[in-house]
Amino acid sequence: MTLHRPETLDAALALLAEGGGVVLAGGTDVYPGLRAAPPPARMIDVSAVAGLRGIARVDEGWRIGAATTWTDVVRADLPALFDGLKLAAREVGSVQIQNTGTVAGNLCNASPAADGVPALMALDAEVELTGPSGARRVPLSAFIQGVRKVDLAAGELMTAIYVHDAPGCGAFRKLGARRYLVISIAMVSAVVHADGGRIVRARIAVGSCSPVARRLVDLETALVGAALGDVGGIVGEARLDALTPIDDVRASAVFRMDAVRTLVRRTLLDAVEKTDVA
């Protein structure tokens, strides 16, 4: 195996254009994914590429570099809008994994149980993909197309994640068989903007209950204008048709559907409690 470690984006893209290279950043998904298979002929380590790591304020909101680690997210000085993402970052494996694993890696791996995906979906995140034809942006909800399937063309590299400024507070909850170091049974992230005791906007995303994390758009619509005290009742009556949980070794589909309703209610209430209400 040949390991390349380019220091510029142009050099990384040139290596990708040659074909046959596996992109490596933190490696926390790449190496376990090899299992007993032989290593690829070429790996392209992008962790040294200038500009790929870090979180910065930009005109439209916030830019998260693709090689930003989950520890970087936890330590970043970000508004309450990102509280859900910070909570999700603390659930990405062990501290050692958080120190090494990258935001883009979590997204490109496209696991139904990826902790970062619901939190970024609730933030209406977009991903920036750069390749031979230049850069393009895709909503995260469109980028992840299925289990281990993403909208990434040959020669393209995820270079950043963008989140637009918006009022509101974020929250995140995860249910697993134990408290730490566990693949989720279900997880929920929400961002809520409330004013005058009523919800102005809510964004809710659920993971581990469908092949791809899903926004609960119908519930989001039902919550607009609702009094904060009515949130629990609205969630209790909501249809969650966007979700298609399965039976597996961690939980049954019936249990997941029941548990996720409780998680949604508690996550929304977490966000509401932190929201400045006029």
C-alpha positions as CSV (number, residue, x, y, z in Angstrom):
1,M,0.0,0.0,0.0
2,T,1.2,3.5,-0.8
3,L,0.2,6.3,1.6
4,H,0.0,9.9,0.2
5,R,-0.2,12.9,2.6
6,P,-0.9,16.0,0.5
7,E,-0.7,19.4,2.1
8,T,-2.9,21.3,-0.4
9,L,-6.4,20.8,-1.7
10,D,-5.1,20.9,-5.3
11,A,-2.6,18.1,-4.6
12,A,-5.3,16.0,-2.9
13,L,-7.6,16.4,-5.9
14,A,-4.8,15.5,-8.3
15,L,-4.2,12.3,-6.4
16,L,-8.0,11.5,-6.4
17,A,-8.1,12.2,-10.1
18,E,-5.7,9.3,-10.7
19,G,-8.3,6.9,-9.4
20,G,-8.1,4.0,-7.0
21,G,-7.3,6.0,-3.9
22,V,-9.2,5.7,-0.6
23,V,-9.5,8.9,1.3
24,L,-8.3,8.8,4.9
25,A,-8.8,11.5,7.5
26,G,-9.2,10.2,11.1
27,G,-9.4,6.6,10.0
28,T,-11.8,5.6,12.7
29,D,-14.3,4.3,10.1
30,V,-11.8,3.4,7.3
31,Y,-9.7,1.0,9.2
32,P,-12.5,-1.0,10.9
33,G,-14.2,-1.1,7.5
34,L,-11.3,-3.1,6.0
35,R,-11.9,-6.0,8.4
36,A,-9.9,-9.0,7.1
37,A,-9.7,-7.6,3.6
38,P,-6.4,-6.6,2.1
39,P,-5.6,-2.8,2.4
40,P,-6.2,-0.7,-0.7
41,A,-3.3,0.0,-3.1
42,R,-3.4,3.7,-2.3
43,M,-4.6,5.8,0.6
44,I,-4.8,9.6,0.5
45,D,-4.5,11.1,4.0
46,V,-6.1,14.5,3.8
47,S,-5.5,15.4,7.5
48,A,-2.7,17.8,6.6
49,V,-4.5,19.6,3.8
50,A,-4.6,23.3,4.7
51,G,-8.0,24.7,5.4
52,L,-9.8,21.4,6.0
53,R,-9.8,21.7,9.8
54,G,-11.4,24.2,12.0
55,I,-14.7,26.1,12.6
56,A,-15.1,29.6,11.5
57,R,-17.7,32.4,11.3
58,V,-18.5,33.3,7.7
59,D,-20.9,35.8,6.1
60,E,-23.8,33.4,5.9
61,G,-23.2,31.6,9.2
62,W,-20.7,29.0,10.1
63,R,-18.2,26.8,8.2
64,I,-17.0,23.5,9.7
65,G,-14.0,22.2,7.9
66,A,-14.3,18.6,6.7
67,A,-11.3,17.4,8.8
68,T,-12.6,19.1,12.0
69,T,-12.6,16.5,14.8
70,W,-15.5,15.9,17.2
71,T,-13.3,17.1,20.0
72,D,-12.9,20.4,18.0
73,V,-16.7,20.6,17.9
74,V,-17.0,20.0,21.7
75,R,-14.5,22.7,22.5
76,A,-15.6,25.3,19.9
77,D,-17.2,28.6,21.1
78,L,-20.6,28.3,19.3
79,P,-24.0,29.7,20.0
80,A,-26.9,27.7,21.6
81,L,-28.0,26.8,18.1
82,F,-25.2,24.2,18.1
83,D,-25.9,22.7,21.5
84,G,-27.4,19.5,19.9
85,L,-24.3,19.1,17.7
86,K,-22.0,19.4,20.8
87,L,-24.0,16.8,22.7
88,A,-23.9,14.5,19.7
89,A,-20.1,15.0,19.4
90,R,-19.7,13.7,22.9
91,E,-21.5,10.4,21.9
92,V,-19.1,9.6,19.0
93,G,-17.3,6.6,20.4
94,S,-14.7,7.1,23.1
95,V,-12.7,10.3,23.8
96,Q,-9.9,8.8,21.7
97,I,-12.3,8.4,18.8
98,Q,-13.6,12.0,19.3
99,N,-10.0,13.2,19.2
100,T,-9.3,11.6,15.8
101,G,-12.6,11.0,14.0
102,T,-13.7,13.8,11.7
103,V,-17.1,15.4,11.0
104,A,-16.9,14.6,7.2
105,G,-15.9,11.0,7.9
106,N,-19.0,10.5,10.0
107,L,-21.2,11.8,7.2
108,C,-19.4,10.0,4.3
109,N,-19.6,6.7,6.2
110,A,-23.4,7.0,5.9
111,S,-24.2,4.7,8.7
112,P,-27.9,4.8,9.9
113,A,-26.6,5.1,13.4
114,A,-24.1,8.0,12.8
115,D,-24.4,10.3,15.8
116,G,-23.5,13.5,13.9
117,V,-26.1,13.1,11.1
118,P,-29.4,13.9,12.9
119,A,-27.7,16.9,14.7
120,L,-26.5,18.4,11.5
121,M,-29.8,17.7,9.7
122,A,-31.6,19.6,12.4
123,L,-29.3,22.5,11.7
124,D,-30.2,22.4,7.9
125,A,-26.6,21.8,7.2
126,E,-25.2,21.8,3.7
127,V,-22.0,19.9,2.6
128,E,-19.4,21.4,0.2
129,L,-18.0,18.9,-2.3
130,T,-15.0,19.8,-4.4
131,G,-13.8,18.0,-7.4
132,P,-12.4,18.5,-11.0
133,S,-15.4,20.7,-11.9
134,G,-15.1,22.9,-8.9
135,A,-17.1,23.1,-5.7
136,R,-20.8,22.4,-5.2
137,R,-23.1,22.4,-2.2
138,V,-25.7,19.8,-1.4
139,P,-28.2,19.7,1.5
140,L,-27.0,17.0,3.9
141,S,-30.5,15.4,3.6
142,A,-29.8,14.9,-0.1
143,F,-26.1,13.9,0.3
144,I,-26.8,10.8,2.3
145,Q,-28.9,8.6,0.0
146,G,-28.9,5.2,1.8
147,V,-26.8,2.9,3.9
148,R,-23.2,3.6,3.0
149,K,-24.4,5.5,-0.1
150,V,-23.7,9.2,-0.6
151,D,-23.8,11.7,-3.5
152,L,-20.1,11.9,-4.0
153,A,-18.8,11.7,-7.6
154,A,-15.5,10.2,-8.7
155,G,-12.7,12.6,-7.9
156,E,-14.7,14.6,-5.4
157,L,-13.8,15.4,-1.7
158,M,-16.0,16.8,1.0
159,T,-14.3,20.0,2.0
160,A,-16.7,21.7,4.4
161,I,-20.1,21.7,6.1
162,Y,-22.0,25.0,6.2
163,V,-24.7,26.0,8.7
164,H,-26.7,29.2,8.2
165,D,-27.3,31.5,11.1
166,A,-30.7,31.1,12.7
167,P,-32.3,31.8,16.1
168,G,-32.9,28.9,18.4
169,C,-31.4,26.3,20.8
170,G,-30.4,22.8,20.0
171,A,-30.7,19.5,21.9
172,F,-29.8,15.9,21.4
173,R,-30.7,12.6,23.0
174,K,-29.5,9.1,22.4
175,L,-30.9,5.8,23.6
176,G,-28.6,2.8,23.8
177,A,-28.2,-0.5,25.7
178,R,-25.8,1.3,28.0
179,R,-24.7,4.8,28.8
180,Y,-21.4,5.0,26.9
181,L,-19.6,3.6,23.9
182,V,-22.8,2.1,22.3
183,I,-24.5,2.1,18.9
184,S,-27.8,3.8,19.3
185,I,-31.2,2.2,19.4
186,A,-32.6,5.6,18.5
187,M,-31.5,9.2,18.6
188,V,-33.1,12.6,18.2
189,S,-31.8,16.1,17.6
190,A,-33.9,19.2,17.6
191,V,-33.5,22.9,17.2
192,V,-36.3,25.1,18.6
193,H,-37.0,28.8,18.2
194,A,-39.6,30.1,20.6
195,D,-40.9,33.5,21.3
196,G,-43.7,34.8,23.6
197,G,-44.3,31.3,24.9
198,R,-45.0,29.8,21.5
199,I,-42.9,27.9,19.0
200,V,-41.9,29.9,16.0
201,R,-40.0,27.1,14.3
202,A,-38.8,23.6,15.2
203,R,-36.5,21.2,13.3
204,I,-36.4,17.6,14.4
205,A,-34.3,14.8,13.0
206,V,-34.3,11.1,14.0
207,G,-31.5,8.6,13.5
208,S,-31.3,4.8,13.8
209,C,-35.0,4.4,12.9
210,S,-34.6,4.3,9.1
211,P,-31.9,3.6,6.5
212,V,-31.1,7.4,6.5
213,A,-31.8,9.8,9.3
214,R,-35.1,11.6,8.7
215,R,-36.6,15.0,9.4
216,L,-40.1,14.9,11.0
217,V,-41.4,17.6,8.7
218,D,-45.1,17.0,9.5
219,L,-44.5,17.3,13.2
220,E,-42.3,20.4,12.7
221,T,-45.3,22.0,10.9
222,A,-47.7,21.0,13.6
223,L,-45.6,22.6,16.3
224,V,-45.5,26.1,14.6
225,G,-47.5,28.5,16.8
226,A,-48.0,25.9,19.5
227,A,-47.8,26.9,23.2
228,L,-44.8,25.5,24.9
229,G,-47.0,23.6,27.3
230,D,-48.7,21.8,24.5
231,V,-45.5,20.2,23.0
232,G,-45.9,16.9,24.8
233,G,-49.5,16.4,23.6
234,I,-48.7,17.3,20.0
235,V,-45.8,14.8,19.9
236,G,-48.1,12.1,21.5
237,E,-50.6,12.5,18.7
238,A,-48.2,12.9,15.8
239,R,-47.9,10.3,13.1
240,L,-44.2,9.3,12.5
241,D,-44.7,7.9,9.0
242,A,-41.2,9.1,7.9
243,L,-39.6,6.5,10.2
244,T,-39.2,2.8,9.2
245,P,-37.4,1.1,12.1
246,I,-36.2,-2.5,11.9
247,D,-35.8,-5.4,14.2
248,D,-32.1,-6.1,15.0
249,V,-29.9,-7.3,17.9
250,R,-30.3,-4.0,19.7
251,A,-34.1,-3.6,19.7
252,S,-37.3,-4.4,17.9
253,A,-39.0,-2.1,15.5
254,V,-42.0,-1.8,17.9
255,F,-39.7,-0.8,20.8
256,R,-37.8,1.7,18.6
257,M,-41.0,3.4,17.5
258,D,-42.3,3.7,21.0
259,A,-39.0,4.9,22.4
260,V,-38.4,7.5,19.7
261,R,-41.7,9.2,20.5
262,T,-40.5,9.7,24.1
263,L,-37.1,10.8,22.9
264,V,-38.6,13.4,20.6
265,R,-40.7,14.8,23.4
266,R,-37.8,15.0,25.8
267,T,-35.4,16.5,23.2
268,L,-37.9,19.2,22.3
269,L,-38.4,20.0,25.9
270,D,-34.7,20.2,26.5
271,A,-34.4,22.7,23.7
272,V,-37.4,24.7,24.9
273,E,-36.0,25.0,28.4
274,K,-32.8,26.6,27.0
275,T,-34.7,29.0,24.6
276,D,-35.0,32.6,25.6
277,V,-38.8,33.1,25.8
278,A,-40.1,36.7,25.6
